Amino acid sequence: MTPYLIVSDVDGTLAIDNTTITAHTSAVINQLLDRGHQFYLATGRMHALAENMAKQIGPRAEIIASNGASYDTPGGRSITCWEPGHWRQLRRPRPHTG
């Protein structure tokens, strides 16, 4: 089976009340992750608020936040910011867990 990159908006899509992802939805997403697919939450929210949603799914849920200016990668979080005259990409390593 070919692995897919699955990206879903949060508000009015995954979240039933803009803050809660149901246990059923989380279970389905984790089944997809178990099958080798990648999953990203996509939102205009700040990264910290999106992390609260991703935690309801589990540690394998990745995040695209701040209208795409902040996103998770296997090596950590990338943040795009404007500096006078150009865009700059910042990287923050993932914290070690376990």
N, C-alpha and C positions, 0 to 999 in steps of 0.2 A: 504494500500500500504506500502511496506517495504521501509524505507528511505535508500538512497544510499549515499556513500561517493564518490563524483566526484572530480577527480584531473586532471588538465590539464596543460600541458606545456604552455609557453607564446610565445616564439619566433617561428614564422612560424606556429603557431597553433591558438592561440586566437588573437594575435596582427597582424594587417595587415601590419604594417611597423616597427615592433619592439618597438613601443611606444603607438599605438592606438588600442583600442578595440572598435569595431563598436557599435552603439546604438542598432542594432538588436541583436548582440551577448550578450550584457549586458542585454537586455530585456529577452532573453531566459534563461540566467543563473538566473535572478531574479525570473522567473516563477518556475524554479526548486527549488530554495530556498523557495518560497512561499508554495510549495508542501511538504516541510519538509526535503528535501535533504540537504546535506552539500556540500560546494564547496571550493576547495583549488586551488590557483594558485601555480604551482611548477616551480621553476627556479633556475638556477645557479647564478643569479644576487644577489647582496646585498639586504638585506631586505628593505632598504629605496627606492631603485629603484623599487622593486616589489610593494611597497605600492602605488606608483604612478599609477601602472596598476590596482591594486585592487580598488582604489578610483573611477575608471571609471565604475566599476560594482556596488559598494555600500559598506556600512559598514559590510555587512554580508559575504563578500568574505574573506576567510582566506588565509594565505600565508605560503608556504614552500619555503625558500630561502637559498642562500649560499650553494647550493648543499646539502640541508637537514640539515645543521648545525644550522639553525634558522627557527623556525616554530611557528605558532599561536596555542594557546590552549584556551579553554573557560576562563581560569584564567589569561591569559597573553601570553607573548612570551617566549619561551624556546630557549636558545642558548647553543650549545654544544661546548666546547673549550678544547684544549689539555693543560694539565698542566704536568710538568715532571713526567712521570711514569703512568699517568692515564687520562681518559677523565673526564671532570667535566661538570655538567649540571647547568646552571644559569637560573633563572626565573625572568622575569620582569613583574610586574602587568600591566594590561591594564589600560590606562588612562580613567577616567570617562568622558563620553560624555553626554551632555544634562542636 
